């Protein structure tokens, strides 16, 4: 097999938590250096019971939300509403503007990851909308000791159900202890891999621990090597091309 993508840097998550909205928060991507992280602008991990995130606005971006534990209630200004459970995801296009609300379901807690994806300048006025992506309905790619849950994009012919306005690949990878995977990624895209459980070696064998993010810049290689440590690993891996206009941050989550 040809050589895979290298890792250019590994960054620690920053503990930012509790505050008036959440019981705990980790920030894995901040919107302060879009030239280094774009099209990915924000990635947070949050736990909350009340209040969560009352009605607030976004524009010019898309967001992907994954429920790691508990249950998340959501509603938005397009009329979309529902409850997401463990493993469920939501893809929301803010485009020209959307208001939404995200709170723990009554009597429950919510533990979520949320990723903000910048839109190219020509797509920032896209119509707003949202897609619920139930865990039970998403396609999975099985490899020895590994499962790739495809949320968005195409991996070895497996097409995720999300329909981003701007092409993005987003997968959830689960690895058994010591298992290795050559994960296909678009060569021209910037890629990150966040470890959400266990630990792993990523790219050229770079150690990546819990709540650390490995970054791989665009190149010619079409896969990213991942190997789990002795307790296995779960990772969120995303790839996308940087947007072509400066981002102006809006709203808090």
N, C-alpha and C positions, 0 to 999 in steps of 0.2 A: 504493500500500500504506500502511496506517496505521503510525504510529510504533511502533517496537519498544521493548523494555525498555531502561532506562538502566543504567549501572554506578554503584553507590554507592561502591565502594572497590576498589582493587587492592592485593593483599598479596604480598610476597615470600616464597618458600619459605625455610625455615631449615635450614641444613646442620647435621645432628646426628650426623654419622657417623663413623668406624667405632666399634663397641663390641663387647661380648662375643658378640653374636648376629649382627651383620651387618658386611659389609665397607664399606658406605656407606649413609647414610640421609639423606633430605630429608623434612622435616615441612612439609606444606602446610596442614593444619588441626590445631589443638591442642584438647584437651578442656577448655580453661580458660575459654572464653566461649561456652557453648552458647546464650545468649540472642542472640548475633550470628551463629552458624553453624548452629544446630539446624534440621532434625534431623540435620545432618551433624556428627559429633563428632570424628572423627580422619580424616586422609588422609595417608598416608605413601608414600614411594617408597624402595624398598630393594633393595640388591644383596647377594648372599651366595652362598658356596659351602658352607662349614660354619661353625657348626652350624645356622644358621637358627633356627627357633622350635620348640623341643621342646614336649612336651605342656603345655598351659596351658588355662585356663578362661575362658569368657565367659558373660554372661547379660544379658538385657534389651535386646539390640541385634541388628542384622543386619550382616553384613559382605559387601562385594563386593570380590573380588580379581581383578585383570587381570594377565596375564603379558606384560610388554613384551619380554622376551628370555629365552632359556634355557628351563629346564623346572623346574616346581615339583611336588614330591611332597606329598601331603596325606593325612591320615587323621583320623577323628573318632570320638567315642564313640557315634554312631548306627550305626556300621558302614560309613560312607562312606569310600572311599579311591580314589586314582587319581593320575595324573600330568597336569598341565596344561602345554601347550606354548605357543609364541608366539601371542598373540592370544586364547587361551582365557581364560575367566573362570569364577569360582565365586561363587555366592550362598549364604551360610550364615546360617541363622536360629539365633541362640543361644537366644532365648526364655527359658524357665525354667532353662536351663543346658546347656552343651555343653563338652566338652574336645576339643581338636584339636591337630594337629602339622603344621607346614609347614616343609619342608626342600628344598634343591636336590636334584633327581634325581641318582642316583649318577653321578659323573664329570662332572656338569654344574654350571652356575651358574644362579642365578635373579635376574631383575630384575623386580620387581613393583610395582604400585600396590595399596594396600588402603584401602578406605573403610569407616568405621564409621557406621552409621545408627541413630539412637535410635528406640526403639519407644514408641508412646503407652502410658500407664500401664496401660490395660486389655488390652494385647497383650503385655506383658512376660513373661507366663507361657505364651506360645504354645509348642507342641511344637517341639523343636529339629529341624533338618534341614539338608540342603545340596543344591544343584543344580549340576551341571557344565554349563557353557554353552560348547560348542565353537565356535570361531570359524567353522568351515566351515558350521555349522548355524544361525547367527544371521541374521536378516533384515537387509537393507541397503536404505537409501533413497538412490537416485542422483539428484543434481542437477548442473547444469553446473559442472564443476570441483570437485565435492564428493561425498563419500560419508558417509552417516550410518549407523553400525553400532549398531543398537538392542539394548541389553542388557536394559533393563527399561523398562516403560511403553509408551506408544503415541505414535508420531510420524507424522502424516499418514496414519493408518490402518494403519501398520506396527506390529505388536505384538511387543515383545521377549519372549524365552523365560523370563526370570526371573519368578518369582512371589513378590514381596515380601509380607510380612505387612501392612506399611503402604505405601500407594501411593508409589512413588518412580519418577522417570524418570531413566535413566542411559544416555547415548549416548557413543560414540567418534566424533569428527568428524575427517575427513581432507580438507584443502583444498589444491588446486593453487596455485602462486604467483599471488597477486593475486585468487584466486577469492573470491566472496562468497556467503553463505548466510543466509537468514532462517529460523532454527531455531525450530519451534514449541515453546513451553514453557507449562506451566500458569500462568495469570496470578496465582493466589492462592498460588503456591509460591515459596519462596526458591530462588534458582538460583546455582550457581557454575560458572565455566569455567576449568579449569586448562590451561595450554599445556605440552604434554609434548615438543613438537618445533617448531622454527621460531619465528615470532612472528605476532601477529594484532592487529587492532583489534576490540574487542568493544563491543556496545551502541551508545552514541552516539559511536563512533569512538575510544574509550579505548585507547591502546597497551598491550598485554599481552605481555610477553616470556617467554622460556623459564623455567619453574618459577615463574611468577607466576599468581595466582588472582584473577579478576575476580568480584565479588559483586554480585548484583542482587536487591533486595528485592521482595517481592510488590507488585503493582500491578494495572493493568487491561490492559496490553499482553500479547498472546498469542504474541509471538515475540521472539527475541534475535538481533540482527544480528551476524554474524561475518565478518571479511574477513582473508584471509591476507596476510602480507608477501611479500617477493620470493623467499623460499625455500620458500614453502608453510608449512603448519602442521598440527599434530595437537593436538586438544584433548579433554579429558574434561569433559563437561557433565552436571551432575546438578541435579534439582529435587525439592523435597519440602517438606512442611509441618512446622513445628516441633512437637515433641512437647509434651505437656501436663503433664509432671511433671519435676522435676529429675533429671539424670543423675548417677550415681555411677560414676566410671571404675573398670574392673577389667581386669586383665591388660595385657600390653605390646604385643601385636600379634595 
